[in-house]
Every structure is written in C-alpha cells, then in structure tokens.
Amino acid sequence: MKRSVVALCAFLLLAAFMPRPATAASIDLGVKGGLALSNLRWTGEGPEEGWCNLTKPVFGVFAAFNLSQTFAIQPELYLWMAGAQIEDSFEGDTFKMQFLFNYLHIPVLAKVHLIKEGKVRPILFAGPAFSFLMTAKQKAWYNGSPKGEEDVKEYLKSTDLSAVFGGGLEFYLNKIMLVLDVRYNLGFTNIDKESEDTTIKNKAIMIMAGIGF
C-alpha cells in the first residue's frame, strides 16, 4: 500500500508541472488550492457540543484522464489539515482548543461534464478518497495565550476512507483551463483507535480553485 501511495504521489506531482506532449491531448494536468472547512462527527461518549469548523488552506495537484467529451477519471493529491476547534468563556476568561490532523488526501473521482462543448462547462463529480495521517496535534489557549500542545497521533488510525462529491465550473481559455469547485468530504472511518465508547469521523467542505493545462 505504501509503495502504491508513493508512486501515485510522485506521478501526480511530476505530471502537474511537466509540459504535456501533443499525443496526450486527452489528459488535463493542473494544480488546485482553496479552503477546507473541517469538523469532526462524534458519537457515543464524545465531548460536549459546540465544536466549530476548522478553516485551513488545502492545496495539491490533479490529473484528469478524459475518456470521452463528457466523462473523465480524475485522481488528485492534496495536503489537508482536518480537525475541529472549540472556544468558550467563563467569568471573563476564554478557553480555546483545536485538534489539527494533517493528512495526505487522495481522491479518485469520476467526473461528468454536463455539456460536451463550450468555454464554460459545468461539472459533477464523486468518488472515494484515501487519506494518510502525517501529524496530529491538540493545542490549547487560555485568554489568548498558548497553554500547551500534545502529539495525539498515537491515538488515531493512520488511514481514513471517505466519499467525495460536488460540482463546479471549468473555464476553457485558449491553452489553459480554470476550475472552480465546491465539494463535501464525508469520512467513513472511525479514526479513534483507543476508545470503545466513542467514534470520531472526519468531514469537510472544500472550496477549490485551480488551473489546468
């Protein structure tokens, strides 16, 4: 599995920045970035309510293999900071806590163009995503001052399986393609590997923009 992930990462990173030969007209290569509004779904004996979205940048590369004018398979590779945060106050004091889970996020999407031709083409897409945990931190602040940081990676599973679905627009301008899309990432894996009474699953809304060649 690790060898397959490394091979896919290397391919996408190299492909996105290499000139495309004339014989590869059915492949779109590019880069994307945007914002991820991440949160955690707790069940069982989870923490109190009130957890808010963690808003962090997300960026990476993609390769779209166009099998027809309307259908493509599009693997992608992103650095994604998942997690959640909570903030509360009591008698004038404020407390803030964040969970910060840094993933290598690899969606493999089936993409459909809703029209065959034109400079502006709406798209819909869906598919599985495989995420690999790189770091996991818990941070706390009291009255705006840092109060500690803990490495919590050992308490979490190293992989996460999720579903990605969404839509957007592709703008074709001469030799480049501009992309805008909005997607939802719904985690299936209980990433908590310690507790038998609690499940924790990732979720995120991602607002993305990119350029393809």
C-alpha positions as a printed NumPy array, in Angstrom:
array([[  0.   ,   0.   ,   0.   ],
       [  2.754,   2.476,   0.933],
       [  4.567,   1.845,  -2.357],
       [  1.345,   2.469,  -4.307],
       [  0.75 ,   5.751,  -2.48 ],
       [  4.314,   6.933,  -3.071],
       [  4.063,   6.038,  -6.77 ],
       [  0.759,   7.902,  -7.191],
       [  2.087,  10.96 ,  -5.335],
       [  5.211,  11.071,  -7.478],
       [  3.213,  10.699, -10.695],
       [  0.757,  13.478,  -9.889],
       [  3.415,  15.884,  -8.65 ],
       [  5.603,  15.369, -11.706],
       [  2.728,  15.309, -14.182],
       [  1.249,  18.585, -12.989],
       [  4.438,  20.51 , -13.748],
       [  5.703,  18.751, -16.87 ],
       [  4.914,  20.001, -20.393],
       [  2.135,  17.948, -21.943],
       [  3.086,  16.26 , -25.228],
       [  0.858,  16.643, -28.248],
       [ -0.138,  12.967, -28.077],
       [ -1.614,  13.452, -24.593],
       [ -4.474,  15.733, -25.613],
       [ -6.938,  13.633, -23.581],
       [ -5.184,  14.371, -20.275],
       [ -5.649,  17.556, -18.223],
       [ -2.944,  18.259, -15.627],
       [ -3.003,  21.02 , -13.071],
       [ -2.835,  22.461,  -9.585],
       [ -5.605,  23.393,  -7.139],
       [ -5.917,  25.236,  -3.87 ],
       [ -8.522,  26.69 ,  -1.595],
       [-10.058,  26.484,   1.846],
       [-11.199,  23.449,   3.821],
       [-13.892,  23.928,   6.478],
       [-13.279,  20.776,   8.502],
       [-15.046,  19.327,  11.519],
       [-15.429,  16.048,  13.403],
       [-18.515,  13.854,  13.817],
       [-18.628,  12.465,  17.361],
       [-20.871,   9.628,  18.564],
       [-21.032,   7.748,  21.843],
       [-19.252,   9.277,  24.805],
       [-17.823,  12.163,  22.82 ],
       [-17.051,  15.653,  24.124],
       [-19.588,  18.365,  24.762],
       [-21.325,  20.125,  21.887],
       [-20.113,  23.383,  20.443],
       [-17.256,  22.261,  18.205],
       [-16.811,  24.602,  15.231],
       [-15.277,  24.306,  11.788],
       [-11.517,  24.453,  11.492],
       [-10.744,  26.639,   8.47 ],
       [ -7.367,  25.907,   6.887],
       [ -5.838,  26.101,   3.387],
       [ -5.765,  22.998,   1.185],
       [ -3.647,  22.608,  -1.945],
       [ -2.377,  19.989,  -4.357],
       [ -2.409,  18.641,  -7.915],
       [ -4.715,  16.68 , -10.228],
       [ -4.652,  14.648, -13.427],
       [ -7.889,  14.213, -15.414],
       [ -7.969,  11.279, -17.844],
       [-10.709,  12.229, -20.325],
       [-12.297,   9.025, -21.598],
       [-14.864,  10.945, -23.657],
       [-16.117,  14.515, -24.109],
       [-18.329,  14.132, -21.05 ],
       [-16.589,  11.641, -18.736],
       [-13.196,  11.566, -17.008],
       [-11.386,   9.764, -14.209],
       [ -9.544,  12.301, -12.067],
       [ -7.083,  11.278,  -9.327],
       [ -5.978,  14.136,  -7.079],
       [ -3.412,  14.685,  -4.323],
       [ -3.775,  17.277,  -1.542],
       [ -2.267,  18.363,   1.749],
       [ -5.318,  18.749,   4.004],
       [ -5.491,  19.929,   7.608],
       [ -8.554,  18.262,   9.154],
       [ -9.859,  18.619,  12.7  ],
       [-12.117,  20.919,  14.72 ],
       [-11.995,  23.681,  17.301],
       [-13.984,  24.898,  20.292],
       [-13.955,  28.199,  22.163],
       [-15.76 ,  29.107,  25.385],
       [-15.695,  31.772,  28.069],
       [-16.437,  31.798,  31.791],
       [-16.407,  34.796,  34.132],
       [-14.358,  36.843,  31.689],
       [-11.829,  34.138,  30.861],
       [-11.662,  32.477,  27.447],
       [-10.556,  28.975,  26.551],
       [ -9.837,  27.624,  23.077],
       [ -8.859,  24.142,  21.892],
       [ -8.004,  22.794,  18.443],
       [ -7.491,  19.339,  17.003],
       [ -5.159,  19.564,  13.976],
       [ -4.877,  16.414,  11.848],
       [ -2.562,  16.799,   8.856],
       [ -3.443,  14.341,   6.052],
       [ -2.172,  13.383,   2.631],
       [ -5.581,  13.29 ,   0.925],
       [ -6.033,  11.319,  -2.334],
       [ -9.487,  11.419,  -4.007],
       [-10.12 ,   9.334,  -7.127],
       [-13.081,  10.983,  -8.824],
       [-15.448,  10.143, -11.649],
       [-16.139,  13.478, -13.355],
       [-19.02 ,  14.257, -15.708],
       [-19.282,  17.317, -17.97 ],
       [-22.93 ,  18.332, -18.233],
       [-22.366,  19.773, -21.714],
       [-19.961,  18.483, -24.392],
       [-18.535,  21.749, -25.682],
       [-18.201,  25.419, -24.847],
       [-15.885,  27.747, -22.988],
       [-17.812,  27.263, -19.745],
       [-18.649,  23.657, -18.818],
       [-20.479,  22.667, -15.615],
       [-19.184,  19.507, -13.919],
       [-20.342,  16.992, -11.324],
       [-18.003,  14.528,  -9.632],
       [-17.914,  11.836,  -6.977],
       [-15.63 ,   9.083,  -5.771],
       [-13.682,   7.576,  -2.89 ],
       [-10.8  ,   9.277,  -1.111],
       [ -7.944,   7.728,   0.812],
       [ -6.244,   9.862,   3.471],
       [ -2.976,   9.104,   5.251],
       [ -2.277,  10.735,   8.618],
       [  1.052,  12.57 ,   8.803],
       [  0.759,  14.552,  12.064],
       [ -1.9  ,  15.047,  14.747],
       [ -1.797,  17.753,  17.415],
       [ -4.047,  19.013,  20.188],
       [ -3.475,  22.674,  21.07 ],
       [ -4.99 ,  24.857,  23.799],
       [ -5.107,  28.59 ,  24.568],
       [ -6.193,  30.391,  27.734],
       [ -7.075,  34.091,  27.425],
       [ -5.29 ,  34.142,  24.094],
       [ -2.033,  32.676,  25.389],
       [ -0.805,  29.204,  24.367],
       [ -1.251,  26.675,  27.174],
       [  0.271,  23.592,  25.648],
       [  0.498,  21.264,  22.686],
       [  0.163,  17.483,  22.671],
       [  1.003,  14.952,  19.984],
       [ -2.093,  12.716,  19.652],
       [ -1.108,  10.745,  16.549],
       [ -0.707,   7.508,  18.532],
       [ -4.422,   7.622,  19.459],
       [ -5.621,   7.852,  15.845],
       [ -5.761,   5.419,  12.941],
       [ -3.209,   6.085,  10.242],
       [ -5.693,   5.894,   7.331],
       [ -9.138,   7.272,   6.596],
       [-11.611,   6.247,   3.884],
       [-14.183,   8.797,   2.76 ],
       [-16.54 ,   9.763,  -0.059],
       [-16.09 ,  12.996,  -2.013],
       [-18.836,  14.569,  -4.094],
       [-19.529,  18.014,  -5.501],
       [-19.719,  20.2  ,  -8.576],
       [-18.251,  23.224, -10.251],
       [-17.323,  25.   , -13.455],
       [-14.434,  24.662, -15.893],
       [-13.487,  27.694, -17.997],
       [-11.537,  26.995, -21.199],
       [ -9.261,  29.906, -22.176],
       [ -7.002,  29.126, -25.141],
       [ -4.439,  26.618, -23.83 ],
       [ -5.402,  26.718, -20.147],
       [ -8.41 ,  25.678, -18.101],
       [ -9.603,  27.462, -14.963],
       [-11.513,  25.382, -12.417],
       [-13.856,  26.339,  -9.591],
       [-15.489,  23.652,  -7.497],
       [-17.152,  23.004,  -4.145],
       [-17.011,  19.543,  -2.58 ],
       [-18.044,  17.662,   0.532],
       [-15.808,  15.047,   2.131],
       [-17.708,  12.513,   4.275],
       [-15.492,  10.252,   6.351],
       [-16.465,   6.609,   6.865],
       [-13.621,   5.505,   9.148],
       [-13.735,   5.757,  12.918],
       [-10.314,   7.378,  13.328],
       [-10.284,   6.847,  17.126],
       [ -8.362,   3.633,  17.744],
       [ -8.372,   3.8  ,  21.565],
       [-11.936,   4.201,  22.886],
       [-14.626,   1.513,  22.58 ],
       [-17.374,   4.001,  23.504],
       [-16.607,   6.824,  21.075],
       [-16.401,   7.191,  17.314],
       [-14.754,  10.119,  15.559],
       [-15.155,  10.682,  11.833],
       [-13.844,  13.442,   9.591],
       [-15.995,  15.732,   7.492],
       [-15.196,  18.826,   5.45 ],
       [-16.485,  21.309,   2.904],
       [-13.752,  22.334,   0.462],
       [-13.917,  25.392,  -1.784],
       [-11.332,  24.976,  -4.539],
       [ -9.868,  26.911,  -7.467],
       [ -7.247,  25.699,  -9.897],
       [ -5.608,  25.856, -13.267],
       [ -5.133,  23.039, -15.763],
       [ -3.006,  22.601, -18.868]])
